[in-house]
Amino acid sequence: MSDLIEMWRNTRMVVLVALTASLYAAILIPFKVLPIIPGVTELRPANAVPVVCSFLFGPAAAWGAAIGNVIGDFFGGIGPGDLFGFAGNFAYGLIPYKAWEILASEDPVPVWHGRWSAYLFDAVWLKFLGVVLLAAASCALIIGWGLNFLGFIPFSVLGNIVLVNNLLVASTLGPLLLAVLYPRVKRRHLLYSDILPARRYPPRWRRAVGLGLVAVAAGSGLVAGNLFSTGQWELSSTPVAALDPGAARMRAATLGVAPAVALLVLGLALM
């Protein structure tokens, strides 16, 4: 995680933070008029930006996605939930490049082989889809848990919306944008690996353990959050008698998913 701090000493990386944030916000803002949950989330074709920029600009994309989301939120209403929006989008921009460094050595650009079957089962495409799923799930876990914790939106509602919104947009638009942008950015030596060639890497085993923890946390957290939030699982510590059923389920989801959120943070720190 040291690269997230060290990048601020590099002028070009700071510029790429601003570029990612402004691009993300510029696409987010016009779609505020198409809310899914008014004041909370909306149709977001911009969700491809953090993933694409993560592969291109690395740590700059994590900061840019978080800042750009906050800028976009100014046009939909600022509140305490935006803190979790910042954290969720930070993870959404952080995980793709971190996971790709561990899982693959080739460029993150699925190649068309002339047949859909060959394309869909291409190793690069499968890795890309897995990385996007992990990033989308982690973002959904943080935001879904955070707004459930604040008592705004049940986890089963917001967590699933964020997951589907992120996954569909990033997995469809992401490969198309990368196919166009990645070779051009690479030729101009503007990839984060060119700008920060002397980064300090943690041991590979540590990064692999971190990636595994993130995967376990994101998967188990989403499953548990849905089960607690819909009342299929209950916590004996939840004072159901003192709460209405909806509030009881939200409290159960908050307490039941908290360990997964903590595990996710630990995994990200190890990566």
Phi, psi and omega per residue, in radians:
M1 nan -0.068 -3.096
S2 -1.098 -0.466 -3.122
D3 -1.147 -0.411 3.109
L4 -1.182 -0.442 3.094
I5 -1.638 -0.787 -3.079
E6 -1.086 -0.523 -3.084
M7 -1.104 -0.417 -3.128
W8 -1.240 -0.175 3.069
R9 -1.530 -0.090 -3.093
N10 -1.904 2.077 -3.048
T11 -1.043 -0.720 -3.110
R12 -1.144 -0.625 3.112
M13 -1.194 -0.632 3.084
V14 -1.124 -0.700 3.086
V15 -1.093 -0.670 3.138
L16 -1.218 -0.527 2.996
V17 -1.058 -0.855 -3.139
A18 -1.097 -0.687 3.128
L19 -1.110 -0.818 3.138
T20 -1.111 -0.797 -3.114
A21 -1.093 -0.777 -3.103
S22 -1.205 -0.683 3.116
L23 -1.151 -0.769 3.138
Y24 -1.067 -0.855 -3.123
A25 -1.133 -0.701 -3.092
A26 -1.098 -0.556 3.114
I27 -1.515 -0.534 3.126
L28 -1.164 -0.790 -2.936
I29 -1.056 -0.805 -3.115
P30 -1.077 -0.454 -3.086
F31 -1.549 0.081 3.031
K32 -1.098 -0.326 -3.138
V33 -1.430 -0.021 3.115
L34 -2.110 1.141 -3.053
P35 -1.263 2.532 2.937
I36 -1.609 -0.829 2.955
I37 -2.155 1.885 -3.043
P38 -0.923 2.264 3.118
G39 1.407 -0.061 -3.092
V40 -2.107 -0.982 3.131
T41 -2.645 2.837 -3.058
E42 -2.567 3.092 3.011
L43 -1.042 2.220 -2.966
R44 -2.293 1.361 3.021
P45 -1.119 -0.300 3.108
A46 -1.187 -0.182 -3.063
N47 -1.158 -0.161 3.023
A48 -1.338 -0.389 -3.032
V49 -1.101 -0.867 -3.137
P50 -1.040 -0.657 -3.130
V51 -1.199 -0.862 -3.135
V52 -1.078 -0.810 -3.134
C53 -1.173 -0.504 3.093
S54 -1.096 -0.787 3.110
F55 -1.163 -0.535 -3.113
L56 -1.483 -0.842 -2.925
F57 -2.002 0.017 3.037
G58 1.012 -2.185 -3.062
P59 -1.070 -0.461 3.097
A60 -1.093 -0.554 -3.134
A61 -1.231 -0.596 3.123
A62 -1.098 -0.863 3.105
W63 -1.166 -0.706 -3.120
G64 -1.136 -0.701 3.117
A65 -1.131 -0.744 -3.140
A66 -1.131 -0.795 -3.118
I67 -1.214 -0.736 3.133
G68 -1.080 -0.646 3.097
N69 -1.132 -0.693 3.105
V70 -1.125 -0.732 3.101
I71 -1.044 -0.780 3.106
G72 -1.082 -0.636 -3.126
D73 -1.156 -0.430 3.094
F74 -1.051 -0.443 -3.105
F75 -1.645 0.038 3.091
G76 -2.204 -0.016 -3.134
G77 1.926 2.090 -3.126
I78 -1.593 2.454 3.107
G79 -2.801 -3.124 -3.116
P80 -1.082 -0.455 3.116
G81 -1.119 -0.347 -3.133
D82 -1.191 -0.368 3.045
L83 -1.103 -0.722 3.110
F84 -1.302 -0.530 3.020
G85 -1.096 -0.704 3.076
F86 -1.059 -0.868 -3.102
A87 -1.141 -0.734 -3.121
G88 -1.128 -0.743 3.137
N89 -1.277 -0.506 3.028
F90 -1.059 -0.844 3.103
A91 -1.111 -0.640 -3.126
Y92 -1.118 -0.607 3.093
G93 -1.515 -0.281 -3.093
L94 -1.530 -0.756 -2.951
I95 -1.146 -0.740 -3.061
P96 -0.953 -0.876 -3.088
Y97 -1.283 -0.593 3.103
K98 -1.129 -0.810 -3.132
A99 -1.171 -0.669 -3.116
W100 -1.133 -0.648 3.104
E101 -1.060 -0.550 -3.113
I102 -1.471 -0.669 -2.982
L103 -1.579 -0.459 -2.967
A104 -2.492 2.743 3.067
S105 -1.993 -0.237 -3.116
E106 -1.560 2.965 3.099
D107 -1.163 2.522 -3.094
P108 -1.423 0.900 -3.095
V109 -2.193 1.785 3.077
P110 -1.004 2.394 -3.054
V111 -1.826 2.340 3.094
W112 -1.388 2.144 -3.102
H113 -1.803 0.183 3.121
G114 1.632 -0.187 3.121
R115 -2.381 2.443 3.127
W116 -1.096 -0.671 -3.115
S117 -1.091 -0.736 3.117
A118 -1.186 -0.623 -3.138
Y119 -1.186 -0.830 -3.052
L120 -1.186 -0.477 -3.129
F121 -1.849 0.225 3.030
D122 -1.128 2.423 -3.070
A123 -1.039 -0.686 3.140
V124 -1.116 -0.754 3.140
W125 -1.107 -0.745 -3.122
L126 -1.137 -0.713 3.082
K127 -1.133 -0.747 3.129
F128 -1.036 -0.826 -3.131
L129 -1.097 -0.700 3.108
G130 -1.108 -0.728 3.129
V131 -1.148 -0.736 3.120
V132 -1.117 -0.735 3.105
L133 -1.058 -0.759 3.140
L134 -1.113 -0.758 3.133
A135 -1.143 -0.761 -3.141
A136 -1.120 -0.737 -3.130
A137 -1.163 -0.683 3.136
S138 -1.153 -0.752 3.088
C139 -1.071 -0.773 -3.142
A140 -1.113 -0.678 3.134
L141 -1.101 -0.818 -3.089
I142 -1.149 -0.851 -3.087
I143 -1.239 -0.756 3.130
G144 -1.075 -0.757 3.133
W145 -1.200 -0.726 -3.081
G146 -1.097 -0.805 -3.120
L147 -1.329 -0.444 2.987
N148 -1.180 -0.744 3.102
F149 -1.027 -0.685 3.127
L150 -1.332 -0.160 3.134
G151 1.430 0.323 -3.082
F152 -1.501 -0.989 -3.033
I153 -2.347 2.342 3.074
P154 -1.041 2.535 -3.113
F155 -0.997 -0.744 -3.068
S156 -1.115 -0.372 3.109
V157 -1.518 -1.073 -3.017
L158 -1.259 -0.727 -3.124
G159 -1.005 -0.761 -3.132
N160 -1.229 -0.651 3.108
I161 -1.109 -0.801 -3.141
V162 -1.097 -0.745 -3.135
L163 -1.052 -0.906 -3.092
V164 -1.150 -0.760 3.132
N165 -1.002 -0.878 -3.129
N166 -1.123 -0.845 -3.015
L167 -1.136 -0.811 -3.092
L168 -1.127 -0.780 -3.093
V169 -1.203 -0.845 -3.064
A170 -1.196 -0.590 -3.110
S171 -1.390 -0.320 3.108
T172 -1.715 -0.897 -3.129
L173 -1.391 -0.531 -3.079
G174 -0.974 -0.934 -3.140
P175 -1.062 -0.641 -3.140
L176 -1.143 -0.786 -3.133
L177 -1.176 -0.696 3.138
L178 -1.156 -0.651 3.131
A179 -1.068 -0.560 3.141
V180 -1.481 -0.776 -2.959
L181 -1.534 -0.704 -2.983
Y182 -1.019 -0.851 3.141
P183 -1.078 -0.632 -3.124
R184 -1.216 -0.768 3.114
V185 -1.143 -0.670 3.137
K186 -1.137 -0.734 3.138
R187 -1.088 -0.531 -3.121
R188 -1.599 0.106 3.095
H189 1.004 0.733 3.120
L190 -1.904 0.131 3.011
L191 -1.175 2.641 -3.120
Y192 -1.040 -0.541 3.131
S193 -1.206 -0.415 3.052
D194 -1.430 -0.626 -3.087
I195 -1.381 -0.590 3.127
L196 -2.084 1.154 -3.051
P197 -1.239 -0.386 -3.041
A198 -1.819 0.628 3.134
R199 -1.144 2.601 3.098
R200 -1.605 2.020 -3.115
Y201 -1.647 2.375 2.945
P202 -1.156 2.871 3.079
P203 -0.952 2.533 -3.076
R204 -1.056 -0.647 -3.137
W205 -1.096 -0.644 3.137
R206 -1.163 -0.738 3.120
R207 -1.145 -0.645 3.109
A208 -1.166 -0.713 3.080
V209 -1.092 -0.744 3.114
G210 -1.058 -0.760 3.109
L211 -1.082 -0.719 3.101
G212 -1.095 -0.718 3.120
L213 -1.134 -0.690 3.106
V214 -1.087 -0.768 -3.138
A215 -1.102 -0.792 3.131
V216 -1.117 -0.767 -3.108
A217 -1.125 -0.793 -3.103
A218 -1.141 -0.792 -3.125
G219 -1.170 -0.876 -3.108
S220 -1.187 -0.621 -3.138
G221 -1.140 -0.726 3.125
L222 -1.178 -0.727 3.121
V223 -1.123 -0.863 -3.130
A224 -1.097 -0.717 -3.139
G225 -1.053 -0.729 3.112
N226 -1.190 -0.697 -3.116
L227 -1.218 -0.742 3.089
F228 -1.175 -0.736 -3.049
S229 -1.195 -0.488 3.128
T230 -1.669 0.023 3.083
G231 1.467 0.101 3.117
Q232 -1.309 -0.476 2.970
W233 -2.020 2.581 3.103
E234 -2.335 2.714 3.030
L235 -1.884 2.282 -3.131
S236 -1.129 -0.385 -3.129
S237 -1.401 -0.151 -3.121
T238 -1.407 2.069 -3.103
P239 -1.305 1.363 -3.050
V240 -1.034 -0.662 -3.084
A241 -1.097 -0.487 -3.071
A242 -1.567 -0.091 -3.056
L243 -2.218 2.742 2.966
D244 -1.281 2.775 -3.043
P245 -0.972 -0.700 3.139
G246 -1.103 -0.788 3.121
A247 -1.146 -0.645 3.119
A248 -1.114 -0.718 3.140
R249 -1.198 -0.645 3.112
M250 -1.160 -0.684 3.098
R251 -1.163 -0.703 3.114
A252 -1.091 -0.712 3.120
A253 -1.142 -0.694 3.123
T254 -1.057 -0.857 -3.101
L255 -1.260 -0.694 -3.063
G256 -1.255 -0.506 -3.089
V257 -1.639 -0.279 -3.101
A258 -0.936 -0.743 3.099
P259 -1.057 -0.636 3.117
A260 -1.163 -0.675 3.109
V261 -1.132 -0.734 3.101
A262 -1.105 -0.705 3.113
L263 -1.144 -0.640 3.092
L264 -1.095 -0.794 3.118
V265 -1.066 -0.735 3.114
L266 -1.088 -0.775 3.133
G267 -1.070 -0.739 3.110
L268 -1.103 -0.679 3.129
A269 -1.128 -0.607 -3.132
L270 -1.320 -0.463 -3.139
M271 -1.231 nan nan
